Amino acid sequence: MRKSWVRLLPWGLVVLCVIVFANVGYAQEAGWTLTGPAFSATPAQILAAAAKVKANPASDATVLFEYENYKIDAKGRVVHTHQMIFRIDTQAGVNEWSSVAVYWEAFYQKRPEIRARVIQPDGSVTELDPKTITDTAANNADLAEGTYSDDRILTAPFPALAVGSIVEEDTRTVDSEPYFTGGGVYRNYFQRNVPIVLSQLVVEVPKAAPLLYRMHDMPDAQVKNGTEKGMRTVTFSLSNLKAIVRSDIPLTTPGIKTPWVDFSTGKSWHEVAEVYAKLADPQIKPNEVKSLIPAHLPKGRNARVAVLVAILHKNVRYTGIEFGKAALQPRTPKEVLARGYGDCKDKAAFLVAMLREAGIPAELALLEAGPGEGVKPALSGMKRF
């Protein structure tokens, strides 16, 4: 299965430097004009356009066109479409780019749709067989971190793949209900571990809906705003993107810059907090932890809090059961105590219940902790917590 990020190279620094400079030397110069709906171009048109794009000797494939579309309705439901046309340039690319995968969450999304075709250099076409699509659990990585969920993944192998083949894929994921009615924050990356001739992101929202965005490392991006039939559309386009090359050894050179766009549909963080409180507050029941509160707590506030935190850790280990709405809504203290485990929001709600029972005012707070790019204050919404 192809990877979203570059493979770590097992060779030494000298070889790595050669690859980096090779990517610079073979940056794509040709453009891509076949930007219509998926499968609207004929195989002959795609082959003719691809022939103008030289292969990079350091890359196993070339993405000719990648397109992401987020169409968000007034209730916050999203239709996410991903389209990509790419060429296999080496035998290694046959293995690395051999399948398509779509992640989805069954509690608020419909089963995704997948279409694909493989075009050979002689113009012959082989369609992806729907009977080869597999639907499996997608939480193997989460299980290692103590989180269990009903996340799913659809996968399917591309047929008749060979060096020189051009693959056109189209996937569509539709929300059956909003993930969170207070708005969402989304991130779209534009770069891969192979060159990309043209990458586009289109965001569509009702004209009256809030939409804010921030671009990161995109000085050459073309941004187009428009309105039609009551919808506001923002299109981001980047051309001739070089492949990302990362190292598996520490280097003193500056970090690699990667272009991305963050966009949000929340009106404000205040409204996000209000909407989330309606989900969480009914689950915080101080009377369910009453038996855990010591009869005599220390007088100092910090000392009392420390005692209650210790009780929390003694009785509740970290394990997340995030099926359905439990991905957002904390369990009640009674349920958490009976199981002896809970995830971040479960433990936080449990502690808030104890603090309130002990007479200490407490509220839940939304936080994104850990390494990497954090939540932007100007972009309000869920999805990145």
C-alpha positions as CSV (number, residue, x, y, z in Angstrom):
1,M,0.0,0.0,0.0
2,R,1.3,3.4,-0.8
3,K,2.2,5.7,2.0
4,S,1.1,9.3,2.6
5,W,4.6,10.2,3.7
6,V,8.0,9.4,2.3
7,R,9.7,6.2,3.2
8,L,12.7,6.5,5.5
9,L,15.9,5.8,3.6
10,P,18.3,3.2,5.0
11,W,21.3,4.6,3.2
12,G,23.9,7.0,4.4
13,L,24.1,10.8,4.3
14,V,26.0,11.0,1.0
15,V,23.3,9.0,-0.8
16,L,20.6,11.0,0.8
17,C,22.2,14.2,-0.4
18,V,22.4,12.9,-3.9
19,I,18.6,12.1,-3.8
20,V,17.8,15.6,-2.5
21,F,19.7,17.3,-5.2
22,A,18.3,15.0,-7.8
23,N,14.8,16.1,-6.9
24,V,15.8,19.7,-7.3
25,G,17.2,19.0,-10.7
26,Y,14.2,17.1,-12.0
27,A,11.4,19.4,-10.7
28,Q,8.3,19.2,-12.9
29,E,7.9,22.0,-15.4
30,A,5.0,20.7,-17.4
31,G,1.5,21.8,-16.4
32,W,-1.7,19.8,-16.1
33,T,-5.0,21.0,-17.6
34,L,-7.3,17.9,-17.2
35,T,-9.0,19.2,-14.0
36,G,-12.6,18.2,-14.8
37,P,-14.7,15.6,-12.8
38,A,-13.2,12.2,-12.3
39,F,-13.3,9.9,-15.4
40,S,-14.4,12.8,-17.6
41,A,-11.1,12.7,-19.7
42,T,-10.6,9.9,-22.1
43,P,-7.6,7.5,-21.7
44,A,-6.1,9.0,-24.9
45,Q,-6.3,12.5,-23.4
46,I,-4.7,11.4,-20.1
47,L,-1.9,9.6,-21.9
48,A,-1.2,12.6,-24.1
49,A,-1.1,15.0,-21.1
50,A,1.1,12.6,-19.1
51,A,3.6,12.2,-22.0
52,K,4.5,15.9,-21.5
53,V,5.6,15.2,-17.9
54,K,9.1,13.7,-17.5
55,A,9.6,11.1,-14.8
56,N,12.0,11.9,-11.9
57,P,14.7,9.2,-11.7
58,A,14.6,9.5,-7.9
59,S,10.9,8.9,-7.6
60,D,8.9,5.7,-8.0
61,A,5.8,7.5,-9.2
62,T,4.5,10.9,-10.4
63,V,1.2,12.4,-9.2
64,L,-0.1,14.2,-12.2
65,F,-3.2,15.7,-10.5
66,E,-4.5,15.5,-7.0
67,Y,-7.8,17.1,-6.0
68,E,-9.6,17.4,-2.6
69,N,-13.1,18.8,-2.2
70,Y,-14.9,19.5,1.1
71,K,-18.5,20.4,0.6
72,I,-20.0,21.4,4.0
73,D,-23.7,22.0,4.4
74,A,-25.5,24.4,6.8
75,K,-25.8,21.6,9.4
76,G,-22.0,20.8,9.3
77,R,-22.3,17.6,7.3
78,V,-19.3,17.1,5.0
79,V,-19.1,15.4,1.5
80,H,-15.4,14.8,1.0
81,T,-14.2,13.9,-2.4
82,H,-10.6,12.8,-3.3
83,Q,-9.4,12.4,-6.8
84,M,-5.9,11.5,-8.0
85,I,-4.2,10.6,-11.3
86,F,-0.7,9.2,-11.0
87,R,1.8,7.3,-13.1
88,I,3.9,4.4,-12.0
89,D,7.5,5.1,-13.0
90,T,9.5,2.2,-11.5
91,Q,8.9,-1.4,-10.4
92,A,9.2,-0.3,-6.8
93,G,6.3,2.0,-7.5
94,V,4.2,-0.9,-8.5
95,N,4.4,-2.2,-5.0
96,E,4.3,1.1,-3.1
97,W,1.3,2.5,-5.1
98,S,-0.6,-0.8,-5.5
99,S,-3.8,0.0,-3.6
100,V,-6.4,2.6,-2.6
101,A,-7.5,3.2,1.0
102,V,-10.3,5.3,2.6
103,Y,-10.7,5.8,6.3
104,W,-14.2,6.4,7.7
105,E,-16.2,6.5,11.0
106,A,-19.4,4.5,10.9
107,F,-21.2,6.4,13.7
108,Y,-21.6,9.5,11.5
109,Q,-20.5,8.6,8.0
110,K,-21.9,6.4,5.2
111,R,-19.7,3.7,3.7
112,P,-17.4,5.5,1.2
113,E,-17.5,5.0,-2.5
114,I,-14.4,4.0,-4.4
115,R,-13.8,4.0,-8.2
116,A,-10.6,3.5,-10.1
117,R,-9.2,2.6,-13.5
118,V,-5.7,1.7,-14.7
119,I,-4.7,3.0,-18.1
120,Q,-1.9,1.2,-19.9
121,P,0.5,2.9,-22.3
122,D,-1.3,1.2,-25.3
123,G,-4.6,2.9,-24.2
124,S,-6.2,-0.3,-22.8
125,V,-8.2,0.2,-19.5
126,T,-8.9,-2.1,-16.6
127,E,-11.5,-1.0,-14.1
128,L,-11.2,-1.7,-10.3
129,D,-13.5,-4.6,-9.5
130,P,-15.9,-3.5,-6.6
131,K,-15.9,-7.1,-5.4
132,T,-12.2,-6.7,-4.4
133,I,-13.0,-3.8,-1.9
134,T,-12.3,-4.9,1.7
135,D,-13.9,-3.2,4.7
136,T,-12.0,-3.8,7.9
137,A,-11.3,-2.2,11.3
138,A,-8.7,0.6,11.2
139,N,-7.7,0.8,14.8
140,N,-4.5,-1.4,14.9
141,A,-2.3,1.6,15.7
142,D,-4.8,3.0,18.2
143,L,-4.9,-0.4,20.0
144,A,-1.2,-0.1,20.7
145,E,-1.9,3.2,22.5
146,G,-4.9,1.8,24.5
147,T,-7.7,3.1,22.3
148,Y,-10.5,1.0,20.9
149,S,-12.8,2.5,18.2
150,D,-15.2,1.6,15.4
151,D,-13.1,3.4,12.8
152,R,-13.1,1.6,9.5
153,I,-10.9,1.4,6.4
154,L,-11.9,0.5,2.9
155,T,-9.0,-0.9,0.8
156,A,-8.7,-2.4,-2.7
157,P,-5.9,-3.4,-5.0
158,F,-5.4,-1.7,-8.4
159,P,-5.6,-4.3,-11.2
160,A,-3.1,-4.8,-14.0
161,L,-0.5,-2.4,-12.5
162,A,2.8,-2.1,-14.3
163,V,5.6,0.4,-14.9
164,G,4.1,3.0,-17.2
165,S,0.5,2.5,-16.0
166,I,-1.6,5.5,-15.1
167,V,-4.1,5.2,-12.3
168,E,-7.1,7.4,-11.9
169,E,-8.9,7.0,-8.6
170,D,-11.9,8.7,-7.1
171,T,-13.2,8.3,-3.5
172,R,-16.2,9.9,-1.8
173,T,-17.1,10.0,1.9
174,V,-20.5,11.4,3.0
175,D,-21.5,12.4,6.5
176,S,-24.9,11.0,7.5
177,E,-24.9,13.5,10.4
178,P,-22.5,16.2,11.6
179,Y,-19.5,15.0,13.5
180,F,-19.9,18.1,15.7
181,T,-22.5,20.8,15.3
182,G,-20.3,23.6,16.6
183,G,-18.0,23.6,13.6
184,G,-14.9,21.7,12.5
185,V,-11.2,22.4,11.9
186,Y,-9.6,20.6,8.9
187,R,-6.1,20.4,7.5
188,N,-5.1,19.5,4.0
189,Y,-1.5,18.7,3.0
190,F,-0.3,19.3,-0.6
191,Q,2.9,17.4,-0.8
192,R,3.9,13.7,-1.0
193,N,7.0,11.6,-1.3
194,V,6.8,11.9,-5.1
195,P,6.5,14.9,-7.4
196,I,3.1,16.4,-8.0
197,V,2.3,18.4,-11.1
198,L,-0.9,20.0,-9.9
199,S,-2.6,19.8,-6.5
200,Q,-5.9,21.5,-5.7
201,L,-8.1,21.9,-2.6
202,V,-11.7,23.2,-3.0
203,V,-13.8,24.2,0.1
204,E,-17.5,24.8,-0.4
205,V,-19.8,26.2,2.4
206,P,-23.1,28.0,2.4
207,K,-22.6,31.7,1.7
208,A,-23.8,32.7,5.2
209,A,-21.6,30.1,7.0
210,P,-18.4,31.0,8.8
211,L,-15.2,30.0,6.9
212,L,-11.7,31.0,7.9
213,Y,-8.4,29.6,6.6
214,R,-4.7,29.9,7.2
215,M,-2.0,28.9,4.7
216,H,1.3,27.4,5.8
217,D,4.4,27.6,3.6
218,M,2.4,28.3,0.4
219,P,4.0,31.5,-1.1
220,D,3.3,30.3,-4.7
221,A,-0.3,29.2,-4.1
222,Q,-3.1,30.5,-6.3
223,V,-6.2,31.2,-4.3
224,K,-9.6,31.9,-5.9
225,N,-12.8,32.9,-4.1
226,G,-16.2,32.7,-5.7
227,T,-19.9,32.4,-4.9
228,E,-22.6,30.6,-6.9
229,K,-26.1,29.3,-6.0
230,G,-25.8,30.4,-2.4
231,M,-22.4,28.6,-1.9
232,R,-19.0,30.2,-1.2
233,T,-16.1,28.4,-2.8
234,V,-12.4,28.8,-2.1
235,T,-9.9,27.0,-4.4
236,F,-6.2,26.6,-3.5
237,S,-3.9,25.5,-6.3
238,L,-0.2,24.5,-6.2
239,S,1.9,23.5,-9.2
240,N,5.1,21.5,-9.7
241,L,5.6,20.3,-6.1
242,K,8.9,18.6,-5.4
243,A,8.9,15.3,-3.5
244,I,9.4,15.4,0.3
245,V,12.6,13.7,1.3
246,R,13.0,12.9,5.0
247,S,16.0,11.4,6.8
248,D,16.1,8.7,9.4
249,I,19.2,10.3,11.0
250,P,19.3,13.6,12.8
251,L,20.5,16.5,10.6
252,T,21.5,20.0,11.5
253,T,19.9,21.5,8.4
254,P,16.6,23.4,8.9
255,G,13.4,21.4,9.0
256,I,11.7,20.6,5.7
257,K,8.8,22.9,4.9
258,T,5.5,21.4,3.9
259,P,2.6,23.4,2.4
260,W,-0.8,22.9,4.0
261,V,-4.1,24.7,4.6
262,D,-6.0,24.8,7.9
263,F,-9.7,25.9,7.6
264,S,-12.5,26.1,10.0
265,T,-16.3,26.4,10.1
266,G,-16.8,27.3,13.8
267,K,-18.3,30.7,14.6
268,S,-16.1,31.1,17.7
269,W,-14.3,29.1,20.4
270,H,-17.0,30.3,22.8
271,E,-19.7,28.6,20.7
272,V,-17.6,25.5,20.4
273,A,-17.3,25.3,24.2
274,E,-21.0,25.9,24.6
275,V,-21.9,23.1,22.1
276,Y,-19.5,20.7,23.7
277,A,-20.8,21.5,27.2
278,K,-24.2,20.3,26.1
279,L,-22.6,17.0,25.3
280,A,-20.4,16.7,28.3
281,D,-22.1,18.4,31.3
282,P,-25.0,15.8,31.5
283,Q,-22.3,13.1,32.0
284,I,-20.6,14.8,34.9
285,K,-22.4,13.5,38.0
286,P,-20.8,14.4,41.3
287,N,-23.1,12.1,43.3
288,E,-21.6,9.0,41.5
289,V,-18.1,9.7,43.0
290,K,-19.3,10.7,46.5
291,S,-18.0,7.5,48.0
292,L,-14.5,8.2,46.8
293,I,-14.2,11.6,48.5
294,P,-12.3,11.3,51.8
295,A,-14.2,12.6,54.9
296,H,-11.3,14.8,55.8
297,L,-9.5,16.6,53.0
298,P,-6.5,19.0,53.4
299,K,-7.4,22.6,53.9
300,G,-5.3,24.1,51.1
301,R,-6.9,24.0,47.7
302,N,-3.9,22.7,45.9
303,A,-3.4,20.0,48.5
304,R,-7.1,18.9,48.1
305,V,-6.8,18.8,44.3
306,A,-3.6,16.7,44.6
307,V,-5.5,14.1,46.8
308,L,-8.4,13.9,44.3
309,V,-6.0,13.5,41.3
310,A,-4.3,10.7,43.2
311,I,-7.6,9.0,43.7
312,L,-8.4,9.3,40.0
313,H,-5.2,7.7,38.9
314,K,-5.6,4.9,41.5
315,N,-9.0,4.0,40.3
316,V,-9.0,4.8,36.6
317,R,-6.3,3.7,34.1
318,Y,-6.0,5.1,30.6
319,T,-7.9,3.0,28.0
320,G,-10.2,4.6,25.4
321,I,-13.5,3.0,24.2
322,E,-14.5,5.4,21.5
323,F,-17.4,3.7,19.8
324,G,-20.0,6.0,18.3
325,K,-20.7,9.2,20.2
326,A,-18.2,8.1,22.9
327,A,-15.5,9.5,20.5
328,L,-16.8,12.9,21.6
329,Q,-18.9,12.4,24.7
330,P,-17.3,11.3,28.1
331,R,-18.7,8.4,30.0
332,T,-20.4,8.9,33.3
333,P,-18.3,8.4,36.5
334,K,-20.3,5.4,37.4
335,E,-19.5,3.6,34.1
336,V,-15.8,4.7,34.2
337,L,-15.5,3.4,37.8
338,A,-17.2,0.1,37.0
339,R,-14.8,-0.5,34.1
340,G,-11.7,0.9,35.9
341,Y,-10.6,2.7,32.8
342,G,-11.3,5.7,30.6
343,D,-9.7,8.0,28.0
344,C,-8.7,11.6,28.4
345,K,-12.2,13.1,28.4
346,D,-13.5,10.3,30.6
347,K,-10.8,10.9,33.2
348,A,-11.2,14.7,33.0
349,A,-15.0,14.5,33.5
350,F,-14.4,12.1,36.4
351,L,-12.0,14.5,38.0
352,V,-14.4,17.4,37.5
353,A,-17.1,15.4,39.2
354,M,-14.9,14.8,42.2
355,L,-13.8,18.4,42.4
356,R,-17.4,19.6,42.4
357,E,-18.4,17.1,45.0
358,A,-15.5,18.4,47.2
359,G,-16.7,21.9,46.8
360,I,-14.1,23.0,44.3
361,P,-15.5,24.8,41.2
362,A,-14.3,23.0,38.0
363,E,-15.1,22.9,34.3
364,L,-13.8,20.9,31.4
365,A,-11.4,22.5,28.9
366,L,-10.6,21.5,25.3
367,L,-6.8,21.1,24.9
368,E,-4.5,19.8,22.2
369,A,-1.3,18.7,23.9
370,G,1.8,17.1,22.5
371,P,4.3,17.8,19.7
372,G,3.5,19.3,16.3
373,E,1.5,22.2,15.1
374,G,-1.2,23.2,17.6
375,V,-4.7,24.5,17.3
376,K,-4.8,28.0,15.9
377,P,-6.7,30.5,18.0
378,A,-8.3,32.1,15.0
379,L,-9.7,28.8,13.7
380,S,-12.4,27.4,15.9
381,G,-14.0,23.9,15.8
382,M,-13.5,20.3,16.6
383,K,-11.8,17.5,14.6
384,R,-8.2,18.3,15.6
385,F,-8.6,17.3,19.3
